[in-house]
Amino acid sequence: MSDPEETVSSKPQFRAPKRLTLKGAGLLALLLAGCKAITPTPVDTHPSILFVHDNGESAASWQTTLWRFESNGWPASKLHTLDLPYPFARDDDTQPQAGRSSSADYMAY
């Protein structure tokens, strides 16, 4: 038969590695849980597009073009139209004219 003191003294020798193993496994689990999967950042292949209407027209003239872009996979959030307040150009850009915009007005808008 084995000595009871020998059995008692041998238990801590076996517990220490189990505790160390459990602590190591717990630490590893925490580290892995904290790691984010490495995935490449998606590249935005669709830049924003701003459609500006021609002389005397409105942003509504781009509606068909917008639909075509969307049907070809372009995100609607990347397609924009600009509706200028006075869509007609001046006869002479240097002279003010009622209801018409100058080049400077368009640039400021």
N, CA and C atoms as a LAMMPS dump frame, in Angstrom:
ITEM: TIMESTEP
0
ITEM: NUMBER OF ATOMS
327
ITEM: BOX BOUNDS ff ff ff
-5.0000000000000000e+02 5.0000000000000000e+02
-5.0000000000000000e+02 5.0000000000000000e+02
-5.0000000000000000e+02 5.0000000000000000e+02
ITEM: ATOMS id mol type element x y z
1 1 1 N 0.821 -1.191 0
2 1 2 C 0 0 0
3 1 3 C 0.857 1.242 0
4 2 1 N 0.317 2.285 -0.577
5 2 2 C 1.13 3.494 -0.621
6 2 3 C 0.9 4.326 0.619
7 3 1 N 1.836 5.126 0.879
8 3 2 C 1.813 5.983 2.057
9 3 3 C 0.815 7.12 1.823
10 4 1 N -0.132 7.415 2.793
11 4 2 C -1.112 8.479 2.591
12 4 3 C -0.468 9.845 2.403
13 5 1 N 0.638 10.094 3.056
14 5 2 C 1.305 11.388 2.89
15 5 3 C 1.837 11.54 1.473
16 6 1 N 2.299 10.425 0.921
17 6 2 C 2.82 10.463 -0.447
18 6 3 C 1.698 10.77 -1.433
19 7 1 N 0.501 10.205 -1.211
20 7 2 C -0.638 10.448 -2.084
21 7 3 C -1.086 11.904 -1.992
22 8 1 N -1.144 12.439 -0.782
23 8 2 C -1.558 13.826 -0.587
24 8 3 C -0.551 14.774 -1.218
25 9 1 N 0.718 14.493 -1.037
26 9 2 C 1.732 15.377 -1.588
27 9 3 C 1.824 15.272 -3.105
28 10 1 N 1.369 14.154 -3.666
29 10 2 C 1.444 14.015 -5.118
30 10 3 C 0.292 14.726 -5.821
31 11 1 N -0.814 15.009 -5.141
32 11 2 C -1.957 15.677 -5.769
33 11 3 C -1.619 17.086 -6.253
34 12 1 N -0.952 17.915 -5.466
35 12 2 C -0.644 19.252 -5.974
36 12 3 C 0.228 19.225 -7.221
37 13 1 N 1.058 18.209 -7.371
38 13 2 C 1.896 18.122 -8.563
39 13 3 C 1.04 17.929 -9.811
40 14 1 N -0.065 17.213 -9.695
41 14 2 C -0.935 16.983 -10.846
42 14 3 C -1.941 18.116 -11.045
43 15 1 N -2.294 18.824 -9.987
44 15 2 C -3.253 19.925 -10.104
45 15 3 C -2.628 21.145 -10.784
46 16 1 N -1.411 21.414 -10.482
47 16 2 C -0.766 22.594 -11.057
48 16 3 C -0.759 22.552 -12.58
49 17 1 N -0.367 21.447 -13.227
50 17 2 C -0.418 21.436 -14.679
51 17 3 C -1.844 21.539 -15.221
52 18 1 N -2.844 20.96 -14.537
53 18 2 C -4.225 21.06 -15.005
54 18 3 C -4.704 22.507 -14.925
55 19 1 N -4.378 23.156 -13.82
56 19 2 C -4.761 24.562 -13.676
57 19 3 C -4.084 25.414 -14.739
58 20 1 N -2.816 25.145 -14.946
59 20 2 C -2.074 25.888 -15.952
60 20 3 C -2.663 25.642 -17.336
61 21 1 N -3.02 24.406 -17.603
62 21 2 C -3.616 24.068 -18.893
63 21 3 C -4.961 24.763 -19.055
64 22 1 N -5.78 24.741 -18
65 22 2 C -7.084 25.398 -18.074
66 22 3 C -6.939 26.91 -18.221
67 23 1 N -6.002 27.492 -17.491
68 23 2 C -5.765 28.931 -17.622
69 23 3 C -5.289 29.271 -19.03
70 24 1 N -4.395 28.444 -19.544
71 24 2 C -3.889 28.666 -20.902
72 24 3 C -4.993 28.532 -21.934
73 25 1 N -5.859 27.523 -21.754
74 25 2 C -6.969 27.334 -22.691
75 25 3 C -7.947 28.504 -22.603
76 26 1 N -8.204 28.972 -21.386
77 26 2 C -9.094 30.12 -21.215
78 26 3 C -8.518 31.381 -21.83
79 27 1 N -7.228 31.584 -21.633
80 27 2 C -6.564 32.744 -22.216
81 27 3 C -6.58 32.677 -23.742
82 28 1 N -6.337 31.506 -24.268
83 28 2 C -6.369 31.321 -25.719
84 28 3 C -7.769 31.588 -26.266
85 29 1 N -8.792 31.102 -25.556
86 29 2 C -10.168 31.341 -25.992
87 29 3 C -10.491 32.834 -25.987
88 30 1 N -10.037 33.545 -24.957
89 30 2 C -10.267 34.988 -24.908
90 30 3 C -9.54 35.716 -26.032
91 31 1 N -8.323 35.302 -26.295
92 31 2 C -7.563 35.932 -27.375
93 31 3 C -8.227 35.7 -28.725
94 32 1 N -8.671 34.478 -28.953
95 32 2 C -9.315 34.172 -30.23
96 32 3 C -10.662 34.873 -30.358
97 33 1 N -11.376 34.997 -29.239
98 33 2 C -12.662 35.694 -29.278
99 33 3 C -12.465 37.178 -29.573
100 34 1 N -11.347 37.728 -29.121
101 34 2 C -11.076 39.142 -29.349
102 34 3 C -10.526 39.444 -30.724
103 35 1 N -10.087 38.429 -31.425
104 35 2 C -9.515 38.639 -32.757
105 35 3 C -10.63 38.801 -33.775
106 36 1 N -10.46 39.749 -34.644
107 36 2 C -11.407 39.94 -35.729
108 36 3 C -10.87 39.203 -36.946
109 37 1 N -11.763 38.569 -37.643
110 37 2 C -11.335 37.867 -38.843
111 37 3 C -10.75 38.878 -39.828
112 38 1 N -9.653 38.549 -40.406
113 38 2 C -8.993 39.453 -41.342
114 38 3 C -9.649 39.285 -42.709
115 39 1 N -10.37 40.31 -43.098
116 39 2 C -11.02 40.308 -44.401
117 39 3 C -10.606 41.577 -45.127
118 40 1 N -10.4 41.494 -46.398
119 40 2 C -10.019 42.701 -47.131
120 40 3 C -11.178 43.699 -47.164
121 41 1 N -10.84 44.96 -47.059
122 41 2 C -11.845 46.007 -47.132
123 41 3 C -12.351 46.092 -48.566
124 42 1 N -13.678 46.045 -48.74
125 42 2 C -14.187 46.1 -50.108
126 42 3 C -13.865 47.448 -50.759
127 43 1 N -13.45 47.387 -51.975
128 43 2 C -13.112 48.596 -52.723
129 43 3 C -14.387 49.116 -53.38
130 44 1 N -14.655 50.405 -53.183
131 44 2 C -15.832 51.012 -53.791
132 44 3 C -15.512 51.297 -55.252
133 45 1 N -16.083 50.5 -56.124
134 45 2 C -15.795 50.645 -57.554
135 45 3 C -16.736 51.634 -58.233
136 46 1 N -17.702 52.161 -57.498
137 46 2 C -18.659 53.093 -58.077
138 46 3 C -18.487 54.477 -57.449
139 47 1 N -17.824 55.393 -58.128
140 47 2 C -17.723 56.754 -57.586
141 47 3 C -19.073 57.471 -57.707
142 48 1 N -19.244 58.526 -56.96
143 48 2 C -20.471 59.318 -57.05
144 48 3 C -20.494 60.072 -58.376
145 49 1 N -21.694 60.208 -58.924
146 49 2 C -21.867 60.924 -60.192
147 49 3 C -22.897 62.025 -59.979
148 50 1 N -22.576 63.222 -60.448
149 50 2 C -23.488 64.354 -60.38
150 50 3 C -23.892 64.718 -61.803
151 51 1 N -25.196 64.654 -62.077
152 51 2 C -25.727 65.008 -63.389
153 51 3 C -26.277 66.431 -63.313
154 52 1 N -25.799 67.302 -64.197
155 52 2 C -26.248 68.693 -64.243
156 52 3 C -26.94 68.912 -65.582
157 53 1 N -28.157 69.448 -65.526
158 53 2 C -28.948 69.622 -66.75
159 53 3 C -28.397 70.735 -67.631
160 54 1 N -28.887 70.752 -68.829
161 54 2 C -28.453 71.705 -69.847
162 54 3 C -29.292 72.982 -69.749
163 55 1 N -29.048 73.893 -70.651
164 55 2 C -29.726 75.183 -70.691
165 55 3 C -31.242 75.006 -70.827
166 56 1 N -31.984 75.536 -69.852
167 56 2 C -33.439 75.535 -69.93
168 56 3 C -34.104 74.25 -69.493
169 57 1 N -33.372 73.298 -68.992
170 57 2 C -33.977 72.027 -68.584
171 57 3 C -33.954 71.894 -67.067
172 58 1 N -34.339 70.717 -66.589
173 58 2 C -34.352 70.483 -65.144
174 58 3 C -33.687 69.142 -64.843
175 59 1 N -33.548 68.843 -63.57
176 59 2 C -32.929 67.578 -63.15
177 59 3 C -33.75 66.379 -63.611
178 60 1 N -35.032 66.585 -63.876
179 60 2 C -35.896 65.49 -64.326
180 60 3 C -35.448 64.918 -65.67
181 61 1 N -34.702 65.692 -66.442
182 61 2 C -34.245 65.202 -67.749
183 61 3 C -33.251 64.047 -67.615
184 62 1 N -32.724 63.828 -66.42
185 62 2 C -31.768 62.741 -66.193
186 62 3 C -32.42 61.465 -65.677
187 63 1 N -33.736 61.443 -65.524
188 63 2 C -34.403 60.296 -64.91
189 63 3 C -34.118 58.987 -65.653
190 64 1 N -34.23 58.982 -66.954
191 64 2 C -33.972 57.76 -67.728
192 64 3 C -32.526 57.313 -67.572
193 65 1 N -31.611 58.258 -67.586
194 65 2 C -30.194 57.926 -67.418
195 65 3 C -29.946 57.33 -66.04
196 66 1 N -30.578 57.875 -65.007
197 66 2 C -30.444 57.32 -63.658
198 66 3 C -30.935 55.877 -63.615
199 67 1 N -32.067 55.609 -64.232
200 67 2 C -32.606 54.242 -64.256
201 67 3 C -31.636 53.291 -64.949
202 68 1 N -31.032 53.757 -66.02
203 68 2 C -30.074 52.896 -66.739
204 68 3 C -28.861 52.572 -65.868
205 69 1 N -28.342 53.568 -65.175
206 69 2 C -27.211 53.322 -64.277
207 69 3 C -27.595 52.334 -63.181
208 70 1 N -28.779 52.531 -62.577
209 70 2 C -29.227 51.635 -61.508
210 70 3 C -29.433 50.217 -62.02
211 71 1 N -29.98 50.065 -63.22
212 71 2 C -30.207 48.719 -63.758
213 71 3 C -28.896 48.018 -64.1
214 72 1 N -27.827 48.783 -64.25
215 72 2 C -26.507 48.189 -64.497
216 72 3 C -25.7 48.026 -63.211
217 73 1 N -26.369 48.119 -62.054
218 73 2 C -25.716 47.827 -60.793
219 73 3 C -25.141 49.007 -60.045
220 74 1 N -25.344 50.204 -60.547
221 74 2 C -24.819 51.382 -59.853
222 74 3 C -25.73 51.684 -58.669
223 75 1 N -25.197 51.88 -57.458
224 75 2 C -26.055 52.171 -56.305
225 75 3 C -26.732 53.534 -56.445
226 76 1 N -28.014 53.579 -56.129
227 76 2 C -28.771 54.832 -56.242
228 76 3 C -28.197 55.912 -55.33
229 77 1 N -27.573 55.511 -54.231
230 77 2 C -26.993 56.488 -53.305
231 77 3 C -25.777 57.194 -53.896
232 78 1 N -25.257 56.702 -55.019
233 78 2 C -24.09 57.311 -55.66
234 78 3 C -24.468 58.171 -56.865
235 79 1 N -25.764 58.25 -57.182
236 79 2 C -26.23 59.015 -58.341
237 79 3 C -26.993 60.246 -57.862
238 80 1 N -26.58 61.416 -58.324
239 80 2 C -27.183 62.666 -57.87
240 80 3 C -27.484 63.561 -59.068
241 81 1 N -28.542 64.363 -58.931
242 81 2 C -28.866 65.359 -59.953
243 81 3 C -28.899 66.731 -59.291
244 82 1 N -28.636 67.744 -60.078
245 82 2 C -28.63 69.117 -59.583
246 82 3 C -29.662 69.906 -60.373
247 83 1 N -30.567 70.546 -59.664
248 83 2 C -31.599 71.359 -60.302
249 83 3 C -31.28 72.823 -60.023
250 84 1 N -30.75 73.501 -61.004
251 84 2 C -30.348 74.902 -60.843
252 84 3 C -31.581 75.804 -60.782
253 85 1 N -31.543 76.897 -59.991
254 85 2 C -32.732 77.742 -59.812
255 85 3 C -33.168 78.47 -61.089
256 86 1 N -32.235 79.012 -61.855
257 86 2 C -32.559 79.677 -63.122
258 86 3 C -31.81 78.944 -64.226
259 87 1 N -32.442 77.973 -64.845
260 87 2 C -31.717 77.105 -65.773
261 87 3 C -31.314 77.751 -67.098
262 88 1 N -31.875 78.918 -67.416
263 88 2 C -31.497 79.558 -68.677
264 88 3 C -30.238 80.391 -68.491
265 89 1 N -29.367 80.334 -69.471
266 89 2 C -28.138 81.13 -69.436
267 89 3 C -28.436 82.545 -69.936
268 90 1 N -27.606 83.471 -69.51
269 90 2 C -27.739 84.853 -69.978
270 90 3 C -27.307 84.954 -71.441
271 91 1 N -27.884 85.924 -72.133
272 91 2 C -27.455 86.176 -73.511
273 91 3 C -26.017 86.677 -73.515
274 92 1 N -25.71 87.59 -72.576
275 92 2 C -24.351 88.092 -72.398
276 92 3 C -23.993 87.828 -70.939
277 93 1 N -23 86.998 -70.705
278 93 2 C -22.672 86.548 -69.349
279 93 3 C -22.248 87.692 -68.432
280 94 1 N -21.811 88.815 -69.006
281 94 2 C -21.349 89.943 -68.184
282 94 3 C -22.493 90.874 -67.787
283 95 1 N -23.646 90.758 -68.434
284 95 2 C -24.783 91.649 -68.178
285 95 3 C -25.885 90.905 -67.418
286 96 1 N -26.348 91.466 -66.276
287 96 2 C -27.456 90.829 -65.541
288 96 3 C -28.71 90.747 -66.407
289 97 1 N -29.444 89.657 -66.247
290 97 2 C -30.659 89.452 -67.026
291 97 3 C -31.653 88.717 -66.125
292 98 1 N -32.872 89.238 -66.022
293 98 2 C -33.874 88.671 -65.108
294 98 3 C -34.212 87.225 -65.474
295 99 1 N -34.271 86.368 -64.452
296 99 2 C -34.667 84.97 -64.655
297 99 3 C -33.608 84.107 -65.309
298 100 1 N -32.387 84.624 -65.419
299 100 2 C -31.305 83.861 -66.05
300 100 3 C -30.068 83.884 -65.167
301 101 1 N -29.257 82.848 -65.293
302 101 2 C -28.064 82.709 -64.448
303 101 3 C -26.792 82.927 -65.246
304 102 1 N -25.788 83.464 -64.558
305 102 2 C -24.47 83.619 -65.177
306 102 3 C -23.628 82.385 -64.871
307 103 1 N -22.484 82.307 -65.483
308 103 2 C -21.55 81.207 -65.19
309 103 3 C -21.125 81.251 -63.727
310 104 1 N -20.94 82.463 -63.198
311 104 2 C -20.559 82.614 -61.788
312 104 3 C -21.673 82.12 -60.864
313 105 1 N -22.937 82.374 -61.249
314 105 2 C -24.068 81.88 -60.448
315 105 3 C -24.053 80.354 -60.387
316 106 1 N -23.8 79.723 -61.525
317 106 2 C -23.749 78.251 -61.564
318 106 3 C -22.619 77.719 -60.698
319 107 1 N -21.473 78.372 -60.768
320 107 2 C -20.32 77.913 -59.981
321 107 3 C -20.574 78.094 -58.483
322 108 1 N -21.286 79.17 -58.11
323 108 2 C -21.576 79.425 -56.696
324 108 3 C -22.641 78.481 -56.158
325 109 1 N -23.512 78.001 -57.039
326 109 2 C -24.589 77.118 -56.617
327 109 3 C -24.004 75.768 -56.323
